[in-house]
Structures are given as structure tokens and as C-alpha cells.
Amino acid sequence: IIASALKQLSSLRILSLCSNGMSDDAAEEISAVITSNTLLVDLLLGNNQLRDAGVCTIATALGSTRLLRKLDLSSNYISPKAARELAITVSNCSDLQQLFLNDNMLETEGAIVIANAL
């Protein structure tokens, strides 16, 4: 219900859904909200239960917005696999100023991939 309402807000600039227990099942809905809100500048999804599949889905959707300044995916379950997809996204977000990925499972490999994309 919330996702349907959020899709109607085409001028949405900040979306904060931190600490809601969201898992990969919610990623499709979040992605639909992202693609319908191309003015989104802050996406805050920290402290949820998003895993690689969900993060990859969201990363793909973020390709529709070039205005993103802040992305918080901290305290989820992101591994080096999703870091590669996320790296592609962040490399295309020229306005990105803040990226929070702490408390994930990126390991050295994932951290290097993300760092090289910035």
C-alpha cells in the first residue's frame, strides 16, 4: 500500500525506509518507487535485511535517477557479488556525495570494486 502511494509522488526527493526489516521481497516495490521518482536525491535503506538479490534489483533501478546525492545501504547483507552491480550504479551517479555501506559483508574484494567506481 505504501509503495503504491509513493509511486504517485513524482516529486519525491528523500526516501527513508531505514530499520523496517525489509528483505529482498520488498526490493521490487522499492525499485518501482525509485523509477517513478526521477528527482530522488536521498535513498536511505540502512539497517534492513536486504541481501544481494534485492540490492542488485535496487541498483538497477537507481540507473533511472542521476540526481542521487546520498545512498545508505548500511547494516544489510551485501556481499562482493552485489558490490559489483552497485559499483556500476554509483559510477553513473555523478552527484553522489555520500555512500554508506558499513556493517555489510563486502570484504576486501567488494570494497575495492566500490572504491574504484567512485
DOLUM-596162 format. One record per residue (C-alpha): x, z, y. Coordinates in steps of 0.001 Angstrom, whole numbers. Layout:
R; X; Z; Y;
...
REM end
This chain:
R; 0; 0; 0;
R; 2775; 918; 2446;
R; 4724; -2251; 1652;
R; 1669; -4394; 2371;
R; 1234; -2749; 5753;
R; 4928; -3063; 6585;
R; 4877; -6794; 5841;
R; 2321; -7207; 8626;
R; 4666; -5674; 11222;
R; 6695; -8757; 12083;
R; 8477; -6940; 14911;
R; 9693; -4033; 12752;
R; 13265; -3198; 13776;
R; 14050; 3; 11848;
R; 13001; 749; 8286;
R; 13931; 4166; 6939;
R; 12948; 4937; 3367;
R; 15678; 7444; 2536;
R; 15160; 10154; -73;
R; 11976; 8729; -1554;
R; 13050; 8470; -5173;
R; 12720; 4682; -5097;
R; 14091; 2835; -8091;
R; 14660; -828; -8847;
R; 10910; -1225; -9338;
R; 10461; -890; -5574;
R; 13149; -3471; -4735;
R; 10802; -6469; -4876;
R; 8420; -4850; -2413;
R; 11246; -3781; -111;
R; 12617; -7320; -253;
R; 9264; -8761; 749;
R; 9188; -6419; 3746;
R; 12713; -7494; 4715;
R; 11963; -11209; 4543;
R; 8805; -10819; 6620;
R; 10641; -8814; 9298;
R; 13484; -11016; 10520;
R; 14081; -8731; 13535;
R; 15139; -5828; 11317;
R; 18299; -4177; 12668;
R; 18476; -910; 10676;
R; 17716; -610; 6960;
R; 18097; 2918; 5620;
R; 17673; 3300; 1869;
R; 20085; 6118; 1152;
R; 19536; 8855; -1410;
R; 17257; 6920; -3716;
R; 17615; 5721; -7297;
R; 18453; 2085; -6658;
R; 20699; 510; -9255;
R; 22473; -2838; -9444;
R; 19406; -4990; -10103;
R; 17475; -3519; -7187;
R; 20422; -3654; -4811;
R; 21058; -7304; -5712;
R; 17416; -8131; -5027;
R; 17575; -6388; -1664;
R; 20926; -8010; -820;
R; 19438; -11448; -1430;
R; 16512; -10649; 864;
R; 18888; -9471; 3581;
R; 20078; -13059; 3816;
R; 16932; -13736; 5858;
R; 17993; -11417; 8667;
R; 21078; -11995; 10776;
R; 20444; -9123; 13204;
R; 21225; -6273; 10810;
R; 23393; -3641; 12508;
R; 23091; -704; 10129;
R; 22720; -647; 6341;
R; 22582; 2640; 4458;
R; 22664; 2438; 677;
R; 24490; 5720; 196;
R; 23741; 8011; -2751;
R; 22310; 5384; -5053;
R; 23759; 3967; -8281;
R; 25660; 897; -7074;
R; 28462; -373; -9311;
R; 31138; -3047; -8722;
R; 28712; -5655; -10109;
R; 26239; -5177; -7249;
R; 29103; -4775; -4781;
R; 29933; -8468; -5269;
R; 26397; -9520; -4312;
R; 26347; -7063; -1443;
R; 29687; -8440; -199;
R; 28170; -11902; 178;
R; 25354; -10444; 2242;
R; 27478; -8333; 4563;
R; 29870; -11214; 5180;
R; 26920; -13127; 6681;
R; 25692; -10238; 8865;
R; 27819; -10795; 11953;
R; 26096; -7983; 13881;
R; 26664; -5357; 11168;
R; 28235; -2277; 12738;
R; 27574; 471; 10190;
R; 27616; 277; 6407;
R; 27090; 3425; 4342;
R; 27915; 3192; 642;
R; 29203; 6691; -24;
R; 28224; 8524; -3212;
R; 27848; 5420; -5341;
R; 29815; 4157; -8341;
R; 31667; 1340; -6574;
R; 35079; 2266; -7973;
R; 38198; 646; -6511;
R; 37091; -2842; -7509;
R; 33773; -2668; -5661;
R; 35301; -1036; -2601;
R; 37900; -3801; -2330;
R; 35275; -6542; -2661;
R; 33190; -4984; 123;
R; 36212; -4346; 2356;
R; 37353; -7957; 2019;
R; 33897; -9172; 3030;
R; 33862; -7242; 6291;
REM end
